[in-house]
């Protein structure tokens, strides 16, 4: 067999959870920014919600190279566990945020501690051989897409 099905399945599940954790707020963030007082009404909530939504991805962009280095130095598993913890803790802390500024900070920090993208691609390369690399990358990409839809 040219791939390891159990580790690739676990990686796919981790990717799914991570994708869900990055997009779960899309359904309520507009209402949340109005409730937190950052937007005066629902007509301007989309603009303000964009800041909160993008804060996660800005944090991840800033730290991606660092997490790649950490994965090379200490292993892929610890980086994946930290990423999952950032999604879990960040999700709860975000939901409990009393102010817009804290919500923005929590989303940024959740992204900052989330180095899953570069690490997952490296793991697919390590878990598959020649003709199965495309299948492995497709599985990970499909799980990311499914997690964003959930």
C-alpha positions in Angstrom: 0.0 0.0 0.0 1.4 3.4 -0.9 -0.2 5.3 2.0 -1.0 4.9 5.7 -4.8 4.9 6.0 -5.2 5.4 9.8 -2.8 8.4 10.2 -4.1 9.9 7.0 -7.7 9.5 8.3 -6.7 11.1 11.7 -5.1 14.0 9.8 -8.2 14.4 7.7 -10.3 14.5 10.9 -8.0 17.1 12.4 -8.3 19.2 9.2 -12.1 18.9 9.4 -12.2 20.1 13.0 -9.8 22.9 12.2 -11.8 24.1 9.2 -15.1 24.0 11.2 -13.4 26.0 14.0 -12.3 28.7 11.7 -15.7 29.2 10.1 -18.3 28.4 12.8 -18.8 32.0 13.6 -20.0 33.0 10.2 -23.7 32.4 11.0 -23.8 34.7 14.1 -20.9 37.1 13.9 -23.0 39.9 12.4 -25.4 39.7 15.4 -22.5 39.4 17.8 -20.8 42.6 16.7 -24.1 44.5 17.1 -24.6 43.0 20.6 -21.0 44.0 21.6 -21.6 47.5 20.4 -19.0 47.5 17.7 -21.6 48.1 15.0 -24.6 50.4 15.4 -27.0 48.3 13.4 -27.2 45.2 11.2 -26.5 47.3 8.1 -22.9 48.0 9.2 -22.3 44.8 11.0 -20.9 43.0 8.0 -18.1 45.5 7.7 -17.1 45.2 11.4 -17.6 41.4 11.3 -15.0 41.2 8.6 -12.4 42.4 11.1 -13.2 39.6 13.6 -13.4 37.0 10.9 -10.1 38.0 9.3 -8.2 38.3 12.6 -7.8 34.5 12.8 -6.3 34.3 9.3 -4.0 37.3 10.0 -2.7 35.5 13.1 -2.2 32.3 11.2 -0.4 34.1 8.4 2.0 35.8 10.8 2.9 32.5 12.6 2.9 29.9 9.7 6.7 30.0 9.2 7.3 29.7 12.9 5.0 26.6 13.2 6.7 25.0 10.2 10.0 25.4 12.0 8.6 24.0 15.3 7.1 21.0 13.4 10.5 20.3 11.9 12.3 20.7 15.2 9.8 19.0 17.7 7.6 16.9 15.4 4.3 17.2 13.6 2.1 15.8 16.4 2.8 18.5 19.1 2.1 21.3 16.5 -1.2 19.6 15.5 -2.2 19.3 19.2 -1.5 22.9 19.8 -3.5 23.9 16.8 -6.5 21.8 18.0 -6.2 23.3 21.4 -6.1 26.8 19.9 -9.4 26.0 18.1 -11.0 24.6 21.2 -9.9 27.2 23.7 -10.2 30.0 21.2 -13.8 29.0 20.3 -14.9 29.0 24.0 -13.1 32.2 24.8 -14.5 33.9 21.7 -18.0 33.0 22.7 -17.5 34.4 26.1 -15.9 37.6 24.9 -17.5 40.6 26.7 -16.2 43.3 24.3 -15.4 43.6 20.6 -11.7 44.2 21.3 -11.4 41.0 23.3 -13.2 39.0 20.6 -10.8 40.4 18.0 -7.8 39.6 20.2 -9.0 36.0 20.9 -9.5 35.3 17.2 -6.1 36.7 16.4 -4.5 34.6 19.2 -6.4 31.5 18.0 -4.9 32.0 14.6 -1.5 32.7 15.9 -1.4 29.4 17.7 -2.8 27.5 14.7 -0.1 26.2 12.4 -2.0 23.4 10.9 -1.9 24.3 7.2 1.8 23.9 6.5 2.1 21.0 8.8 -0.8 19.1 7.3 0.7 19.4 3.8 4.0 18.2 5.0 2.4 15.2 6.7 0.5 14.2 3.6 3.8 14.1 1.8 5.3 11.9 4.6 2.3 9.6 4.8 2.0 8.8 1.1 4.2 7.6 -1.7 4.4 8.5 -5.4 1.1 7.6 -6.9 -0.9 8.2 -3.7 0.2 11.8 -3.0 -2.6 13.2 -5.1 -5.2 11.0 -3.3 -3.8 12.1 0.1 -3.8 15.8 -0.7 -7.3 15.4 -2.2 -8.6 13.8 1.0 -7.2 16.6 3.2 -8.6 19.3 0.8 -12.0 17.6 0.8 -12.1 17.4 4.6 -11.1 21.1 4.8 -14.0 22.0 2.4 -16.4 19.7 4.3 -15.4 21.4 7.6 -16.1 24.8 6.1 -19.5 23.7 5.0 -20.5 22.1 8.4 
